[in-house]
Amino acid sequence: MYPYAGQEERELAAAVAAYARDLGPRIEAAESEGAIPREVIAELARLGVLGMTVPEADGGLGASSVAFALVLEELAAAWASLAGGVAVNGGIVAGSIVRLGTAEQRRRWLPRLMDGSGLAAFALTEPSSGSDAAALRSTAVREGDEWALSGRKLFVTNLRYAPFVIVLARVGETDPDRPHRGITAFVVPTDAPGVSIGRPERKMGLLASDTSALALDDVRLGPDAVLGEVGQGFGSVAMAGLDGGRIGIAAQAVGIARGALERAQAYALERRQFGRPIASFQALRFALAQARTEVEAARLLTLRAAWRKDRGLPFTRDAAQAKLYASEMAQRVTHAAVQTLGGYGYLRDYGVERYARDARATTIYEGTSEVQRLVIARHLVVA
């Protein structure tokens, strides 16, 4: 069924799917409260989900990117807020530390990603820099053996229950001709003096996924806080992390769309109008057939990008294509699901409206659809 996935990867995804099916009774309360329950994070740790992308030598499962994509799809099919938190923790954060961390950084921080005490965070976006990530203004100044960080970050996922956050800040003066110059990644404990967490943002969807602002006021860190090379954080952490993260967003979009479609299909078989199930009407059958086809196509794009990543092949364009198609597909499929349920589709009791709200974010975060088109175009047009 999934040509890029092996038996072990499918079995891992099936185990997570079985777990996710039992989350139903807890989702509504968590969405109302605006936070993922700590016990759910602990359960994922015991399942090994939080350590999937961490090598076995560091205490993780050492699972492939394909397996991680399948697991994120299963989580999102049940609860997108949870899938988003897991994606940041096990994707861009774990991936950055595994690729660039020193032996001491790996020993210190990777266990915190896996122990179930929280979900790590990644801070790039600022009030003045969104799609233009290189325009960030947060600063890092070396003072003797210490670094002093100051700045403001927005839209930081997991921040309220993160043991630490990877922060991108600029070392040295801004160079208009080389906007990426000096950007450096730092591992910042969230309990460090000078770290302040703002109130959770009130969002359209993903209501249980924490999204908060981060303030850094003269935060003092040791020399071991630098992740990778000084001045190389934009390419090696931000852009490299976003490439992999886009596969995760695509997988979440596939899961969201699939979850909504499964509910629409079940409803169409049960709901009767004009003396027969509405699933018997051609207009509805064709809409569901189109939706199913698009879900399957998006999954294949996503798994192809993950497969290329696993093999060390270039995958930037593939990840952008997967995210672009899957996220926009999720808008169409969740719309069709709401339409299938009619008035009931607009009610929270029936669930599909949550999928429609959650799907909307996938075209925005970790690069808007417009940014994905720019990335794809750069690989198609030779100047």
ABEGO torsion letter per residue (X at the ends): XBAABBAAAAAAAAAAAAAAAAAAAAAAAAAAAGBBBAAAAAAAAAAGAAAAABBAAAGBAGBBAAAAAAAAAAAAAABAAAAAAAAAAABAAAAAAAAABBAAAAAAAAAAAAAGAEBBBBBABBAABBABAAABABBBBBBEABBBBBEBBBGBBGAAABABBBBBBBBEBBBAABAABGBBBBBBBAABBGBBBBBBBBBABGAABBBBBBBBBGBBBBAAABBEBBGAAAAAAAAAAAAAAAAAAAAAAAAAAAAAAAAAAAAAAABBBGGBBAAABAAAAAAAAAAAAAAAAAAAAAAAAAAAAAAGBBAAAAAAAAAAAAAAAAAAAAAAAAAAAEAAAABAAAGAAAAAAAAAAAAABGEBAAAAAAAAAAAABBX
